Amino acid sequence: MAGIMHPRQRVDQPQDQSIRHFKNSTSRFKGVRRADGGYIARIQFNKRRLYLGYFRSEEDAARAYDAKALELHGQFAVLNFPAAAL
């Protein structure tokens, strides 16, 4: 059984990669977009977008996203800062 991976685990990208650029995004973080000189964080859950707030820094918005993702998805959450969740 050694070497068997979970079907959703990606082989081409390390799990602990914290900074990514998402397609068609104005931010390098998941769940964050640029708006009026600041950043908006939001997450989608049960087919609804949940607005998490307006932040002055991109990193603060990303951390707000991570906190809500952990709350909603637990161990299956895709995080911007996975090392900080330990």
FENNORWO-V78023 format. One record per pair of residues at least 6 apart in sequence whose ideal C-beta (glycine too) atoms are under 6 Angstrom apart, sorted by the first residue. I is the first residue (numbers start at 1). J is the second residue. D is the distance in whole Angstrom. If there is no record, write none. Layout:
BEGIN
i->[I	I]
j->[J	J]
d->[D	D]
END
This chain:
BEGIN
i->[16	18	19	21	26	26	27	27	29	29	30	31	31	31	32	32	32	32	33	38	38	38	39	39	39	40	41	41	41	41	41	42	42	42	43	43	43	45	52	52	55	62	66	66	66	69	70	79]
j->[82	81	28	28	33	34	33	58	62	80	80	41	43	65	39	41	61	62	40	54	55	56	55	58	61	54	52	53	61	64	65	49	51	52	50	65	68	72	64	68	61	80	79	80	81	77	77	85]
d->[5	5	6	5	5	4	6	6	4	5	6	6	5	4	5	5	4	5	5	5	6	5	5	5	4	6	4	6	4	5	5	5	5	6	5	6	5	5	5	6	4	4	5	5	6	4	5	6]
END
